[in-house]
Amino acid sequence: MTAQRYVCDILQSHVLPLIAWLLGAIFQQDKAHPHTARMSQDCYRHISTLPWPAQSPDFSPIEQIWNHSGRQVGQPTSWVELEACLQQLWNDMSHDIIWNVYASMPARISSC
């Protein structure tokens, strides 16, 4: 994903309106290149962001979910098969898994 696409398709279209609606919300990003690009940083000036150490996937709930899904995805032979498999895994994922990842975040942050 390019920084321009990230800013236009994600930040401006979804994140910034949601953050404006959620008073006191703090945005978390993981220092991927599209997140650290100058045009992304310009968008972050208008919202509160969580200070974030580089290369720290343990702090990102979605990274934990990706890790869980990656262990189950198997060996897809095409992008179509990969997409279908990930969609099925997401649809079938227990809310307990998501809740456990969410509940583990304070301990993860505290340990840092």
C-alpha positions as CSV (number, residue, x, y, z in Angstrom):
1,M,0.0,0.0,0.0
2,T,1.3,3.4,-0.9
3,A,1.2,6.3,1.6
4,Q,-1.2,8.2,-0.8
5,R,-3.6,5.3,-0.9
6,Y,-3.4,4.9,2.9
7,V,-4.2,8.6,3.5
8,C,-7.0,8.9,0.9
9,D,-8.6,5.5,1.3
10,I,-8.1,4.8,5.0
11,L,-7.2,7.9,7.0
12,Q,-9.4,10.6,5.3
13,S,-12.2,8.2,4.4
14,H,-12.6,6.3,7.6
15,V,-10.1,7.0,10.5
16,L,-10.3,10.8,10.7
17,P,-14.1,11.0,10.7
18,L,-14.3,8.2,13.3
19,I,-11.7,9.8,15.5
20,A,-13.5,13.1,15.3
21,W,-16.7,11.3,16.4
22,L,-15.0,9.5,19.3
23,L,-14.1,12.2,21.7
24,G,-10.8,11.5,23.5
25,A,-9.9,8.6,21.2
26,I,-6.2,7.9,20.6
27,F,-5.1,6.5,17.2
28,Q,-2.6,3.7,17.1
29,Q,-0.4,2.9,14.0
30,D,2.5,0.5,13.7
31,K,5.2,2.5,11.9
32,A,4.7,0.8,8.6
33,H,6.0,2.9,5.8
34,P,2.6,4.3,4.7
35,H,2.0,5.3,8.4
36,T,5.3,7.1,8.7
37,A,5.2,8.9,5.4
38,R,5.1,12.7,5.5
39,M,1.6,13.0,4.1
40,S,0.3,10.5,6.8
41,Q,2.2,12.5,9.5
42,D,0.4,15.6,8.3
43,C,-3.0,13.9,9.0
44,Y,-1.9,12.8,12.4
45,R,-1.3,16.4,13.5
46,H,-5.0,16.8,13.9
47,I,-5.5,13.8,16.1
48,S,-4.0,12.2,19.2
49,T,-1.7,9.3,18.5
50,L,-0.2,6.7,20.7
51,P,3.6,7.0,21.0
52,W,4.9,3.9,19.3
53,P,8.2,2.2,19.3
54,A,9.4,0.9,15.9
55,Q,9.2,-2.8,15.1
56,S,6.8,-3.7,18.0
57,P,4.1,-6.0,16.7
58,D,3.3,-7.2,20.2
59,F,1.5,-3.9,20.8
60,S,-0.8,-4.2,17.9
61,P,-4.0,-6.2,18.4
62,I,-4.5,-6.7,14.6
63,E,-1.0,-8.1,14.4
64,Q,-1.9,-10.7,17.0
65,I,-5.1,-11.6,15.0
66,W,-3.0,-11.8,11.8
67,N,-0.6,-14.1,13.7
68,H,-3.4,-16.3,14.8
69,S,-4.9,-16.4,11.3
70,G,-1.5,-17.1,9.7
71,R,-1.0,-20.2,11.7
72,Q,-4.3,-21.6,10.3
73,V,-4.3,-20.4,6.7
74,G,-2.3,-23.4,5.3
75,Q,-0.7,-23.2,1.9
76,P,-3.0,-21.4,-0.5
77,T,-2.0,-21.7,-4.1
78,S,-3.5,-18.3,-5.4
79,W,-4.5,-14.9,-4.2
80,V,-8.1,-15.8,-4.7
81,E,-7.7,-18.9,-2.5
82,L,-5.8,-16.9,0.2
83,E,-8.5,-14.2,0.2
84,A,-11.3,-16.8,0.5
85,C,-9.4,-18.6,3.3
86,L,-8.8,-15.4,5.3
87,Q,-12.4,-14.4,4.9
88,Q,-13.6,-17.7,6.2
89,L,-11.2,-17.6,9.1
90,W,-12.4,-14.1,10.0
91,N,-16.0,-15.1,9.8
92,D,-15.4,-18.2,11.9
93,M,-13.1,-16.5,14.5
94,S,-14.4,-16.8,18.0
95,H,-15.1,-13.5,19.8
96,D,-13.2,-15.0,22.7
97,I,-9.9,-14.9,20.6
98,I,-10.5,-11.2,19.8
99,W,-11.5,-10.4,23.4
100,N,-8.4,-12.2,24.8
101,V,-6.1,-10.2,22.5
102,Y,-7.8,-7.0,23.5
103,A,-7.6,-7.9,27.2
104,S,-3.9,-8.7,26.9
105,M,-3.0,-5.2,25.7
106,P,-2.5,-3.5,29.1
107,A,-0.1,-6.2,30.2
108,R,1.8,-6.0,26.8
109,I,2.1,-2.2,27.1
110,S,3.1,-2.4,30.8
111,S,5.8,-4.9,30.1
112,C,7.4,-2.4,27.7
